[in-house]
Amino acid sequence: MGILVYVQMRSNMVVPNRYTFPVLIKTCTCLFTVCQVHGQVLKFGFSFDDYVISSLINVYSMYGVVGLARRVFYESLSRNVVCWTSLITAYCSHGLVDEGRKLFDQMPERSGVSWSAMISGYVRNACFSEAIELFHELKGCGDLNPNQRLLVSVLNACACSGAFVEGKRVHSYIDEQGFEYGLELGTALVYFYAKCGYVEVAEKVFHRMHDKDVMSWSAMIMGVATNGFSDLALKHFVDMEKSGIKPNAITFIGVLTACSHGGLVDEGWRFFESMSRHYGISPRIEHYGCMVDLLGRAGKIKEAEKLIDCMPIEPDAIIWGALLNGCIMHEHTELAERVGKHLIEVDPQHSGRYVILANMYATIGRWHGVSEIRRLKKERGITTVSAWSFIDIDGDVQRFIVGGKSHPQTREIYELLNLLSKELTTSNSGTLVSVDL
C-alpha cells in the first residue's frame, strides 16, 4: 500500500522529503522493493540524511543482507550515532559480534542506546562475560547512566554466567536509582535469581511487581520448576489463571518441566492434552521433549516411545536424547542401544552422544561396544569438548574444566575432589562406569 501511495505521489509531481523514506521503507514487504526504494533515496539525494540511512541499514539487516547494510553505512555522506548503532545491531543480530565491537570501539561518540545495543548483542551471542565487562566500562565513564533495557541485558548475562554477586550489585543499583519493577526489569530480576537458585528472592521480587504479564508469570513458573519446586510452580500456574492472564506456549514448557522434575505423570498428561483442547495451543517440539523426559524419568519407557511414534512433527536429537536418558536410568539396555545408535546418526557431530553410549556399554561390561564407539568417533573426526562449570566467589567467577590443570589452585582442587569422591563411594552403591573417549 505504501509503495502505491508513493507512486501516486510521484505521478502528481510531489517531491519526497526526508520524512517520506523512513515511513516508506517500513512498508516494504520484500528485498526487491527495498532496493527500489533505495534507488529513489539516491536519486533524490537523501544519502546524507542520517535517519534515512539508519532505516535502510535496519531493513537490510532484517532481510539478512548485512553486506548491503554495511555498504549503505560506509557510502553515506553523514553518519550520526543512530547510524553507527544501527550497523552494530545488524552485525550482532547476525552473529558478527566481533565486527560489532570493532565498530563500537571506532564510534566518535556513544549514546546510552549504543552501549545497550553492544551489551545486548553480546548477550544475544552468549558472550556473557564480555557483556559484564562492557557494563563495567560504561560505569567507569561516569557521563552516562544505564537505562532499563541495558540493565535487563546485564541481568540476563549475570543469570546465564552465574555471576550472582555482580547481578546483586545491579539489583542494588536499580533500587538506588529508584527504578520501578516494571514488566521487563522485574521479569529479568525474577529470571536472574531463579537461574542462580535463589527462588525465595525471586518470589519476593515477583510479588513486588505491580503489573505482571504472561512472560513474568512464565519466568516465575519456569524458575521454580527448574529448581525442583514442582508444587509451587503448579500453584503459580493456578494463580496466573485466577489473575486473568492466559498461558502461552512458553508457560506450558515451565508447567511440563515442573511435572517432569516432580514425577507428576498424570498431571503432565493432563496439562499436555489441555494445551490444544482448552487453550488452542499446538504442542511444539519442546513440549514433546518435556513429556518424553517426564515419562522417561518415571520409567514409562514404552509410553515415551509410543508418544514419539505418534508425534506430528519429526523428533529431533533432544527428543531422542531424553528417551536415551530414560532408558539408561531404568536399565532398558536394548532400547538404549538402539536409540543411542540412532541418535549418533541424527546428531553425528555431538561428541556427548558417543560418550553416553560408550559409558553405557562400559557399565554393562560390553567392551567391544566401547571399542566400536571409539572407532566410529575417530573415523568421523569427532573431538570431545571438555565439560566445564563455574562458581561465583565474592564477585569472582571461577571456571573449571574437566581434567584442567591451568587453575592456580589445581592441587588443592584435586585433593578436595578425591576426598569428596571417597566420601561418596559406598560399598552397596551401584557402579556407573565412565570411559575416556
N, C-alpha and C positions, 0 to 999 in steps of 0.2 A: 504493500500500500504506500509506504513512504517513497519508494522509487517512482511510482506512478505520479504521485503528487509533485515530485521533483521534476519529472519530465513535463508535466503540465505547466509548472512554474517557468521552466526554460522556454517552452513554446510560446509563453506570453511575454518573453523577453525580460523576465525578472532575474536580476543578477544575485547569485547566492552571496551570503556574508559569512563571517567566522562562526556564527551560531548555527548555520544550516548543516554543516557537515558532521559535527558530533552527533546531532539528532539523526541524520540520515544514515550514518554508519551503524547506529544501534538497530536500524530496521532491516539491515542486510541479512538474508537468510541462506546465503551460500558464498563460497570464496570467490566465485566469478563476479558476483555483484559487488563484493568488497573491492576487487581490483578495478572495476568500472568506476566506482566512487573515488578511489584513489587517483585515477586518471583525471577526474574532474577537480580534485583538490590541487593537483599540479597545474592543470590548465588555468585555474583562476588564481594561482599564486598564493595558496594558503599553506605552503610548506614551511613558512616562517611562524605559523601560529602554533604555540605550544599545546593547546588543548585539542586542536585538530590532530596534531601528530600523536599525542597521547592516546586519542581514540583509535587511531589506526594501529598503533602498537598493540593495544589491548585486543582489538578484534582479530588481528593476525595471530596473536598468541592463542586466542580462543579456538581458532581453526587449526592450530598446531603448526603454523608456518613461522617458526621462530626466526628463520633466516630472513624472511621479509620484514619481520618486526625489527630486527637488528638493522637492516638496510634503511628502513624509514628513519630510525633514530640517527644514524650516522650521516644520512643525507640531508637531514633537516637543517635549516639555516639558524634556528634558535632552539635551545633546549633549556627548559626550566626544571625545577626539582620534580615536577609531576611526570615529565617525560623520562627522566632518569629512573624514577621509582617504577614506572610502568614497565620498562625493559627489565629491571631487576626482578619484578614479579613474574614477567614472562619467562625469564631464564629459570627461576626456581620452580615454576609450575611444570616445567618440562624436564626436571631433574638436573639442570645445568647450574647447580648451586655454586660451584667454584667460579663460573663465569659471572654469576650474580654478585658474588663477593668482590671480585676484581672491579666490577663496575661500581659497586658501593664504595670501595676504597678510593675510586677516582672522582667521586662526586665533589664538585666545588662547594656545595652546601647541602645540608641534610635537614629534613623536617622529621617530626615525630612519625609521620606516615612512612618515611623512608626506612627509619630504624625498625618500625613494626613490620614492614614488608620483608626485610632481610632476616629478622629473627623468625618470623612466621615461615619463611622459606626454608630456613634451617630445620625447623620442627617438622615441616611437611616432608622433608627428605631424611628424617630420622637422625639429623646431626644435632643431637640434644646438648652435648657438652659445648659445641660451638655457639649454640643459641644462648646458653647461660653466660658464656664468656663475653659475647657481644653485649648482653644485657649489663654486665659489669662495666664494660667500656662506656655504654650510654650513661650509666650513673656517674661515671668519672668525669663526663663532660660538664655536668653541672648546669648547663643552659637549657636543657630540655627535660621535661618531666614525662615519664612513661604514661601513655594513655591506657584505657581499659583493655583495648584489643591487644596491645602489646603485652600487658600483664597476663592476659589469658594464654597467649603463646608461651610465655616464660613458665607459667604454672604447668602447662602441658609438657614442656621439656623436662621440668623437675620431676613430674609424675613418671614419665617414661624412662628417665635415667636413674631414678631412685634417690635424687638429690633432695632428701627430706629437709635438712637444715636450711638449704637455700630457699626451698619452697615456703618454709615457715617465715623466713625473712621477707619474702614477697608478700605473704599474708599480713605481716606486721605493717609493712609499708601501705598496704591497701587500707588498713584500719587507721593508720596515722593520717593519711590523706583524706579520710572521710568518704571513701568510695562506698556507695550502697551495694549490697549484694544483689545486683540485678541478675537477669537470666544468664547471660554469658559468663560473667565473673563468678557468680555463685555456683554455677554448674562446674566451672573449671576448678574451683576450690573443692567441691564435693569429689570430683574425679581425682584430684591430686591426693587428698587424704585417704580416700578409699584404695587407690592404687598403691599407696605406701603402707597400707594395712591398718590405718588409724580410723576404724569405722565409727567409733564414738564421736570423734571430732568431725568427721564427715556428716554425721547425723545432726550435730549442733549447728553446723553451717547451713545445712539443708533447712532446718527449722527456722533459721534467721532470715531466709529468703522470703520477701514479701509476695513475690509472684513466682509461680512455678509453671513451666510448660512441659510438654512430653519429653523433651531432651533432658531436663533436670531430673524429672522422675525416673527416666530410664537410666541416667547416670547413677542415681542412688540405688536403684534395684540391682544393676549390674555390679556396683561396688560392693554391696553387702553379699551378693551371691558368690562372687569370686573369692571372697574371704571366708566362705563356708557358713554364712548365716542364712540358710535357706528359708527358714520360717519367717525371719524378719523381711527378707526380700519379697515373699509372697504377701506378707501383711502390707508392705508398701504398695504392692500392686492393687490390693483391695482398696487402700486409702486413696490411691490415684483415681480409681474409677468413681469412688464416692465424691471426689472433688470435681468431677465432671470432665476430666481430661481423658481423651480416648487414646489407648495404647497404639503404638505403631510397630513396624517390623523389628526395630531395634529393641523396643521394650520386651518383646517376646524372646529375643535372644537372652536377655537377662533372666527372664522368668524360667526358661527352659534350662539355663545354666544352673539356676538355684535348684531345680528339680534334680538335675544330674548330680550335683555335689551333695545333695541330701538323700539320694537314693529314692526319690519320690516318683516311682514309676507310674502309678495310676494317675497322680496329679499331672505328671508330664504329658501323658497321653491326652488327658482332658484339655489341657491348655493348647496342645498342638492341634487337636481336632477343632477347637473353638476358634482358631485363628481365621479360617475361611468361613466357618459356619456362622459365627456370631459377629466377627469384626471385618469380614470382607478382605482379609489379608492372605494372599497366596504365600505359603511357606517357601522360603528361599533355601539355597544350599546350606546356609549357616544354621537354619532351624533343623534341617535334616541331620546335620552334623551333631547338633546338641542331642537330638533324640537317639542317634546311634551311640553316642558317648554314654548317655543315660542307661540305655539297655545293656551296653557292653559292661559298664561298671557293675550293674545289678546282676550280671551273669546270664542275662536273657539273650544269649548269642544268636539263637535261631530267629527270635523276633527281630533282632537287629539286621540279620542277613535278609530276612523277608522284607523289611522296610526298604532296604537298599534296592532289592529287586523290583519293588513297586514304585520307586521314585520316578516322577515325570521328567526329571532332569538328570543329565549324566553325572554320576557320582565322581567327585574329584579326589585328589590324594588325601585331603583332610578326612573325608568320609571313610576311606579305606584305612587310614591310619587309626581312626577311632575304633573301627572294628578290630583291627590288629591288636591294639592295646587291650581291648576286652578279652580277646582270645588268649593272649598271653597271661593276663591277670587270672583267668579262670581255667588255665591249662587246657585249652582246646587246641592242642598242638597241631593236629592235622589241618584244621581250617586255618590256623595261624600261618602255617607254612604256605598254604595256597594263596591266602590274602597277601602275605609278605612278598611272594614271588610276583604276584600281580602288581603290587604297589611299586616295586623297583622297575617295573616296565612302564607304569603310568608316570612315575616321577623318577626317572633314571639318574638325574643329577643330584638328588638329595642324599648326601652321604649318611645321614642319620638313619634312613630306612635300612641300609645294609647292616649298620651296627646293631639295630634292634633284632633283625633276623638272625645275625650271627650269634648274638648273645643268647637267643632262644635255643639255637642248636647246641651251643656250649652247655646250657643249663641241663639239657636232657642227654648230654653226652654224645651227640651226633657230630663228631669232629670232622668227618668228611664233608658235612654240610657247611661247617665253618670254612673249610679249605675252599669249597666251591664258591662261597660268597666272596672270599678274599680274591680268588682268581677273577671272578666276574668284575669286581670293583677295580682291579688292576687293569683289566682289558679295556674298561670304559674310561680309564684315566680319572677316576673319582678320587679326590683327596678329602680326607676327613677334616672338617672345620672344627677347631678346638672350641669346646663349650666354655662359656665364661659367666661370671656372676659379679655383682658389685654390692658394696655396703657403704652407707654414708656414716662417717665417724666425725662428729663435730664440724660438719660442712665440707669435709674432705672425702670425696668419693673414691674408695679403694676398689680397684678392678682385679679380679682373679681369673686366670686362665688355667684350664685343666692341664696339668703337667708343667705349668710355667715355673721358671727358675729366675726370672728377672726381678721379682719383687725384692726390695731391700730387706724384708723380714722373712725371706723364704725359709730359712732354717727353723725359726720359731713356728711358722705356719705349719710346716710338715710335722714337727714334733707334736703339736696340738692335734693335728688331724689324725696321726697314728694313735694318740691316746684316746680320742673320741671313737675311732674305729674299733679299738679293743673293748671299750665300754659297751658299744652297740652289739658286739658279737656275742651271741648266746649259744649254748650247746644244742638247744632244742629248736632253734630257728631254721626256717627253710633257707636254702642257699641259692642265690641268683648269681650265676657266673657271668663275668664281663670279660670279653676278649679284646685284645688290641688289634684294630684293623689298620 
